[in-house]
Amino acid sequence: MEKRDPLAAVIRRAQQREPAAFDELVDRFSGQLFGLLYRLTGSRHDAEDLLQELFLRVVRTLEGYKHEGRFEAWLYRIAVNLVRDHLRRQKRHRTVPEYAGASQADGSEGLAGHPSGGPPPDEPVDVAEQADRLQNALRQLPAHEREVIMLRHFSDMSFSQIARVMDTPLGTALARAHRGLARLRRIMEGGRQP
């Protein structure tokens, strides 16, 4: 199996605590996982922290992982669960506004109304505005719909993979995607979510 699945060999080496194998897993998956975490949280800082936490969990739990060709789904499930936990904690302890341009706790204004963790200042304004608008619209979706959309459209996962990651039936994943995209379309066209 390992000859046909080079990932299996890397996983086996990582399970034996070989540092180079862990490095290879990080190199192979960190880009797409960071993208998912960033889109789910809307913050580069939070995404970086969660990515580190994700790989710490991988190091701690990889020994018990049984490779059956679903390693990527296993990683995405960890990522989605970390984001859910993070957002729950954030709701309980929210003291700083989501946008640095909003009034800060001390009453002062943030940095030129630029979203915290947003796109770099050298990006064209219209692209940054569109990205901010999309990110804001995605935040308005229910979490389960937002997660399906992110996994499908930003991580290029199939619906069967999404169903495994979210531990839900395939039909539920499809329905959430359909409802979420319809709701997202209404929000982006100027209407608020119902």
Secondary structure as GFF3:
##gff-version 3
##sequence-region A 1 194
A	DSSP	alpha_helix	6	15	.	.	.	ID=ss1
A	DSSP	alpha_helix	19	41	.	.	.	ID=ss2
A	DSSP	alpha_helix	44	61	.	.	.	ID=ss3
A	DSSP	three_ten_helix	62	64	.	.	.	ID=ss4
A	DSSP	alpha_helix	71	93	.	.	.	ID=ss5
A	DSSP	alpha_helix	125	139	.	.	.	ID=ss6
A	DSSP	alpha_helix	143	149	.	.	.	ID=ss7
A	DSSP	pi_helix	150	154	.	.	.	ID=ss8
A	DSSP	alpha_helix	159	166	.	.	.	ID=ss9
A	DSSP	alpha_helix	170	188	.	.	.	ID=ss10
###
